[in-house]
Amino acid sequence: MMDDTYYMKQALAEAEKAARRDEVPVGAVVVCRDRIIARAHNLTEALTDVTAHAEMQALTAAASHLGGKYLNECTLYVTVEPCVMCAGGIGWAQLGTLVYGAPDEKRGYRRYAPQALHPKTVVRSGVLADECAALMKAFFQRKR
């Protein structure tokens, strides 16, 4: 069985793909029964779709893989704390566990909708937080 660090590194690899595409570098993977069943990164620019966040792409891919909309036996690893929209999707999917790296003090769900997740969803934060935050900071520094 792999640990949170291993899977967060996989999400970071997705975030790096996003950065190379000039997308905000957020990456996500969904794990079910110790297997990665979905990988995604932000595609809002490529798809000209404000809802094409890494988490939403990963949830959709995981549900398709499993053939059902509920992900209660799955863990989503994402490099940055989900926004309110993504937290809503995570809640509707009844995700088993959410693990995120860096907090998002400005746009994160905890600030605006801390109850958005399903009540049974387990949350772990701070996994490789420094690495996740550094990728975001470097991206926005390049933009300025």
Disulfide bonds with the S-S distance in Angstrom:
none
